[in-house]
């Protein structure tokens, strides 16, 4: 993709808890390929802006489908406006690349479906279509059951351990919950219009996984 003209190019980084999304995102931002890209601008939103900002309302009042959609649409509107302005521009220097804007969304429409019981794929299908129009691709990070146990059940603070108790009264039931989420995520991916790469984060160090992600993304 790096040799094909584009103004915005997106990476949607998905995966259940424990798959290493945040570590992978940090590694992407530290990577030489990202730091030495031709443009200076980027639009990077972590899960705090793309999903977790809804936690308080979810806990205190409950969410509606519209709450989830409005949040996602706000991000797409921001990216879409940038793309529209750049697409309308005719630069004096041909083959200009400094104006390009890569965007990364950690958790997005897949998460909003498998994480919330009130959301269905039909609710986010227009979001998926819009991401395709905005030159987006998705990487789904996975991990096996042993990896989940290591990352979810150990080395976490008391708040996290109290949180996951809602998913079962035993470690096996908790792991079953997260495994079922991962299965649902992979089923949802089959419905998407986006190009998707599934990567197991338990088999390689983050740096090696990031190289595979950047190759797949093809933005730089």
GICORFEN-V686791 format. One line per field, one symbol per residue. ss: DSSP state (@ for helix, = for strand, . for the rest). psi: psi as a letter, one per 40 degrees, with the letter a starting at -180 (. if undefined). A space follows every 10 residues. Layout:
ss = ???
psi = ???
This chain:
ss = .......=== ====...... @@@@@@@@@@ .@@@@..... .====.@@@@ .@@@@@@@@@ ....@@@@@@ @@@@@@@@@@ @@@@@@@... .......... ======..@@ @@@@...... @@@@@@@@@@ @@@..===== ==..@@@@@@ @@.....@@@ @@@@@@@... @@@@@@@@@@ @@@@@@@@@. ....====== .....@@@@@ @@@@@@@...
psi = ddehhidihi hhhiiiheef ddddddddde iddddeidie iihhhiddde deeedddddd diiidddddd dddddddddd dddddddeih idhifheeei hiihhhhbdd dddddhdeii dddedddddd dddffiihhh hiiidddddd ddeieiiddd dddedeeiei dddddddddd ddddddddde eieihhhhhh eeeiiddddd ddddddded.
